[in-house]
Amino acid sequence: MEMTFQPILEKSNNNPIVIAGPCSAESEEQVLSTAKELAKDDRVDLFRAGIWKPRTRPNSFEGVGVIGLKWLKRVKEETGLKTTTEVAKRDHVFEALKYNVDVLWLGARTTVNPFSVQEVADALEGVDIPVIIKNPINPDLKLWIGAIERIYKAGIKRIAVIHRGFSHHGQTKYRNVPRWEIPIELKRLYPDLPIICDNSHICGRRDILQQVAQKALDLNFDGMMTEVHPDPDNAWSDAKQQIVPKVFSDMLTELVLRKESFDDPMFVNKLEHLRHEIDEIDDELINILSQRMKISEAIGEYKKENNIAILQTNRWSEILERSVAKGKAQNLSEDFMNVIWMAIHQESINHQVRIMNAKSEEKIK
C-alpha cells in the first residue's frame, strides 16, 4: 500500500520531536507539577500521560480513567504544552477528542491486535488528528505496517511511529530489546514516516536512558519519548524507568544531534571512496558465500549417496563455537556472529534439502 505522511507537529527547526511526561496520570497535582517543570524547557513538544493503562496483571494500577483527561486539559490551558495519551478502543478515542487531546497514540498491546487497531481506526474516520503508533510487542514488521495502514485508510495522514523495543525471552540488559534493524527497515520502506524512540520502555531502567536515546539520534530517528515523574521511586507504574524533570533536561542537553548529510566536497568524496570499498567487499562476500553453498550441495549429494542425515549436530556446534571465538578475536560481537552463522547454516541446510529432494524426485520418475 502506497502511503504519504505529513508531519505530526509543525516545528520551526530541525530539532528532534520531544515527548515527555509520567507513565501514568496519578493525580491532578502530579500531572500539573510535572507539566509545569517540563514547560520551562522549550525543547519539549508534547506532554504525555497514560490515562488508561493496559497492564499484564488485573490487580495492577490500570489508570485513573476519564478524570485524568480533565487534568490534561488543564495542562494545555496553564502551560501551553500540547498533550498526548494512549487510546486502545473506540470509547477512549471519543473521550480523548472530547477533552481536546492533541495527539493520540496506540500502545504495543493494541498494535499487536488488528481487531483493536481497526476499532480505533473506525472511531477516527473523518477526524483530523495526529496518531503515533508503537511497535507491536513481538518483532513483527508486517504487523506494525498493518497497523499504520489501518490508521492511514481511516483518513489520518499525520502519522508517526514509536520504537519501544520488543519482548525477549532470556537475559538482557533491556526491558524490551531494541532490535534496531526493524525500525531501520521501516524507515527504508517509508522514508517520510517519523520514527520516535521510546527509550524508557526499551531500557526499563534509568542508567542507560541516555545511551539508548543517543543511539536513536545517531540512527537519524526523528524524536524521543521519555517518562518523566516528579517522584519516580514512588510512581504507581514503571517506577524504575522514570526520571525527574531536571535529569531529563540535562539528558536533552547532553545529546549530540547529527546531520543527515553534508555538502562539503571533501567529505562527500571521502565517504564515496569508503562506500566503494564496502561495495567491493560485499561483492566478494557474496561470491564466497556462493562458493560455500556449492560445497554444501556437494556434501548433500555425498550424504544422500551414503544415507546420512543432513543435520550433524556435533559438526554444527563445532563450526559455531570456532566461528564465534574467531569473531571475538577480530572485534566482532558474539551476538553478531551467532546471527550470521545461524543464517549461513540454515541456507546450507536449505541447499542440501533441495539436493536430496531433487534426487528423490528423479527416483520417483
C-alpha positions in Angstrom: 0.0 0.0 0.0 1.5 3.4 -1.0 1.4 5.9 1.8 2.5 9.5 2.0 2.8 11.0 5.5 2.5 14.6 6.9 4.4 15.9 9.9 2.6 15.3 13.2 3.8 18.7 14.5 4.8 21.9 12.9 8.3 22.7 14.1 10.3 25.8 13.1 13.7 24.0 13.4 15.1 20.6 12.7 15.5 19.6 16.3 14.0 16.2 17.4 10.4 15.8 18.4 10.5 15.6 22.2 7.7 13.9 24.2 7.8 13.7 28.0 5.7 13.1 31.0 4.7 10.5 33.5 4.0 6.9 32.6 0.6 7.3 34.3 -1.5 10.3 35.4 -1.9 9.6 39.1 -3.3 12.9 40.5 -4.0 16.4 39.3 -1.2 17.7 41.4 1.3 15.2 40.0 0.3 15.9 36.4 0.3 19.7 36.7 3.6 19.8 38.6 5.4 17.7 36.1 4.0 19.6 33.2 4.9 23.0 34.7 8.5 21.8 35.2 8.7 20.4 31.6 7.2 23.6 30.2 10.3 25.5 31.4 12.3 23.7 28.7 11.2 24.9 25.3 12.6 21.8 23.7 9.6 19.8 24.9 6.9 19.5 22.3 4.3 17.1 23.8 3.3 16.3 27.3 2.4 12.6 27.7 0.5 10.8 30.4 -1.3 7.4 30.4 -5.0 7.7 31.3 -5.9 4.1 30.6 -3.1 1.6 31.3 -3.3 -1.9 29.7 -1.5 -4.0 32.4 -0.3 -7.5 32.4 -2.0 -8.4 35.8 -5.6 -7.4 36.6 -4.8 -6.1 40.1 -2.2 -3.6 38.8 -3.0 0.1 38.5 -4.9 0.5 35.3 -5.1 4.3 35.1 -7.4 6.9 36.6 -9.7 7.0 33.5 -11.6 10.0 32.2 -10.9 12.2 35.1 -7.3 12.3 34.0 -8.3 13.9 30.7 -9.5 16.9 32.7 -6.0 17.2 34.1 -4.5 17.1 30.6 -6.9 19.9 29.6 -5.6 22.0 32.5 -2.0 21.2 31.3 -2.8 22.8 27.9 -4.5 25.8 29.5 -1.9 26.5 32.1 1.4 25.6 30.4 0.6 25.8 26.7 2.1 22.3 26.1 0.3 20.1 23.6 -0.9 16.8 25.1 -0.9 13.1 24.1 -2.3 9.9 25.6 -2.8 6.3 24.7 -6.1 5.0 23.3 -6.9 1.3 22.9 -10.6 1.3 21.9 -13.4 3.4 20.5 -14.6 4.9 23.8 -11.0 6.1 24.5 -10.9 7.9 21.2 -14.2 9.7 21.8 -13.3 10.7 25.3 -9.9 12.0 24.3 -11.3 14.0 21.5 -13.9 15.5 23.8 -11.2 16.9 26.0 -9.1 18.2 23.0 -6.1 15.9 23.4 -3.8 17.0 20.6 -2.1 13.7 19.6 -3.3 10.1 20.2 -1.0 7.0 20.4 -1.6 3.3 20.0 0.3 1.1 22.5 2.2 -2.0 21.8 -0.5 -4.2 23.2 -3.0 -2.6 20.8 -0.8 -2.7 17.7 -0.4 -6.4 18.1 -4.2 -6.9 17.7 -5.6 -6.0 14.3 -9.2 -6.0 15.7 -8.3 -3.4 18.3 -6.4 -1.3 15.7 -9.4 -1.4 13.4 -11.8 -0.4 16.2 -9.6 2.7 16.8 -9.3 3.4 13.1 -13.1 3.3 12.7 -13.5 5.7 15.6 -11.0 8.1 13.9 -12.8 8.1 10.5 -13.2 11.7 9.4 -11.2 13.1 12.3 -8.0 15.1 11.5 -5.7 14.4 14.4 -2.1 13.1 14.6 -1.7 9.5 15.6 1.5 7.8 16.8 1.7 4.0 16.6 4.0 2.0 18.8 5.6 -1.2 17.5 3.8 -4.5 18.5 5.2 -6.4 21.4 6.6 -9.1 19.2 9.2 -8.3 16.5 6.8 -8.4 13.5 7.4 -5.6 11.0 4.4 -6.6 8.9 2.1 -6.3 11.9 3.5 -2.9 12.6 2.9 -1.8 9.0 -0.6 -3.3 9.1 -1.5 -1.0 12.0 -0.1 2.0 10.1 -2.1 1.1 7.0 -5.4 0.7 9.0 -5.0 4.2 10.6 -4.0 5.6 7.2 -7.0 4.2 5.5 -9.2 5.9 8.1 -8.0 9.2 6.6 -5.2 10.0 9.0 -2.2 11.4 7.2 -0.3 12.8 10.2 1.2 9.6 11.4 4.4 8.8 13.3 5.6 5.6 14.9 7.3 4.8 18.2 10.0 2.3 18.6 9.7 0.9 22.1 11.6 -2.3 21.7 10.4 -5.9 21.6 9.7 -8.7 24.1 12.5 -11.2 24.5 12.9 -14.5 26.4 16.2 -14.7 28.2 18.7 -12.4 30.0 19.2 -9.0 28.5 20.1 -5.6 29.9 17.0 -4.1 28.3 13.4 -4.3 29.4 12.5 -4.7 25.7 15.3 -5.4 23.3 15.7 -2.7 20.6 16.1 -4.9 17.5 17.3 -1.7 15.7 17.2 -3.4 12.3 13.3 -3.5 12.4 12.7 0.3 12.7 15.6 0.9 10.3 13.9 -1.3 7.7 10.6 0.5 8.3 12.4 3.8 7.7 13.8 2.4 4.5 10.3 1.4 3.3 8.7 4.7 4.3 11.4 7.5 4.4 8.9 10.2 5.3 7.4 8.4 8.3 8.7 9.9 11.5 10.2 7.4 14.0 10.4 8.3 17.7 12.4 6.3 20.2 10.7 5.4 23.5 13.9 5.0 25.4 12.0 4.4 28.7 10.3 1.2 27.6 13.4 -0.1 25.8 15.6 0.4 28.9 13.3 -0.3 31.8 15.9 1.4 33.9 17.3 4.9 34.3 21.0 4.4 33.9 21.0 3.6 30.2 18.3 6.0 29.0 20.9 8.5 27.7 22.8 5.8 25.8 19.7 4.5 24.0 18.5 8.0 23.2 21.8 8.9 21.7 21.9 5.7 19.6 18.5 6.5 18.2 19.6 10.0 17.2 22.8 8.6 15.7 20.5 6.4 13.6 18.6 9.5 12.4 15.5 8.9 14.4 13.1 11.9 14.4 12.5 12.2 18.1 12.2 10.6 21.6 9.6 9.8 24.2 10.8 9.6 27.8 8.8 9.1 31.0 9.3 11.9 33.5 7.9 12.0 37.0 8.3 14.3 40.0 8.9 11.4 42.4 9.9 8.4 40.2 10.6 6.0 43.1 7.0 6.3 44.3 5.4 6.2 40.8 2.3 4.0 40.5 3.6 2.3 37.4 7.1 1.7 35.8 8.9 3.4 38.6 12.4 2.1 37.6 12.4 3.7 34.2 11.2 7.2 35.1 13.3 10.3 35.8 12.8 13.7 37.3 12.4 16.8 35.1 15.9 18.1 35.9 17.6 14.9 34.9 15.5 14.8 31.7 16.5 18.4 30.8 20.2 17.5 31.4 19.8 14.5 29.2 18.5 16.6 26.4 21.4 19.0 26.8 24.0 16.2 26.6 22.5 14.6 23.5 24.5 15.1 20.3 22.5 16.0 17.2 23.9 14.5 14.0 23.5 15.9 10.5 21.8 13.6 8.0 24.0 14.8 5.2 26.9 17.2 4.5 27.6 19.1 1.3 31.4 19.6 1.7 33.1 18.1 -1.4 36.0 16.6 0.5 33.6 14.9 2.9 31.5 13.6 0.1 34.5 12.3 -1.9 35.9 10.5 1.2 32.6 9.0 2.0 32.0 7.8 -1.5 35.5 6.2 -1.5 34.8 4.3 1.7 31.4 3.2 0.4 33.1 1.9 -2.8 35.4 -0.2 -0.7 32.4 -1.6 1.2 30.7 -2.4 -2.1 33.7 -4.3 -3.3 34.0 -6.3 -0.1 30.2 -7.0 -0.2 30.6 -8.4 -3.7 33.5 -10.6 -2.5 31.4 -11.8 0.4 28.5 -12.8 -1.9 30.9 -14.7 -4.2 32.5 -16.5 -1.2 29.0 -17.4 0.2 28.0 -18.7 -3.2 31.1 -20.9 -3.3 30.3 -22.2 0.2 26.8 -23.2 -0.8 28.2 -25.1 -3.8 30.3 -27.1 -1.4 27.3 -27.6 0.8 25.4 -29.1 -2.2 28.3 -31.4 -2.8 28.2 -32.5 0.8 24.4 -33.0 0.5 24.9 -35.3 -2.5 27.5 -37.3 -0.7 25.3 -37.7 2.4 22.4 -38.8 0.2 24.6 -41.4 -1.5 25.6 -42.8 1.9 22.1 -42.4 3.5 23.4 -39.9 6.1 21.1 -37.3 7.8 21.5 -33.6 6.8 21.9 -32.2 10.3 25.1 -33.2 12.1 24.7 -31.6 15.5 28.3 -32.1 16.7 29.7 -30.6 13.5 27.4 -27.6 13.7 28.3 -26.9 17.3 32.0 -27.1 16.4 31.5 -24.6 13.5 29.6 -22.2 15.6 32.0 -22.2 18.6 35.0 -21.8 16.4 33.5 -19.0 14.4 32.3 -17.1 17.5 35.8 -17.4 19.0 37.5 -16.2 15.8 34.9 -13.4 15.5 35.7 -12.2 19.1 39.4 -12.1 18.2 38.5 -9.8 15.3 36.3 -7.5 17.5 33.0 -8.9 16.2 30.4 -9.4 18.8 29.1 -12.8 19.9 25.5 -11.8 19.0 26.5 -10.8 15.5 28.5 -13.9 14.9 25.6 -16.1 16.1 23.1 -14.4 13.9 25.4 -14.5 10.8 26.3 -18.2 11.3 22.8 -19.3 12.1 21.7 -17.7 8.7 24.6 -19.3 6.8 23.9 -22.7 8.4 20.2 -22.5 7.6 21.0 -21.6 4.0 23.4 -24.5 3.8 20.7 -26.9 5.1 18.2 -25.5 2.5 20.7 -26.2 -0.3 21.2 -29.8 0.9 17.5 -30.3 1.3 17.0 -29.2 -2.3 19.7 -31.6 -3.5 18.2 -34.5 -1.6 14.6 -33.7 -2.8 15.9 -33.5 -6.4 17.5 -36.9 -6.1 14.3 -38.4 -4.6 12.1 -36.9 -7.4 14.4 -38.4 -10.0 13.9 -41.8 -8.4 10.1 -41.4 -8.4 10.2 -40.6 -12.1 
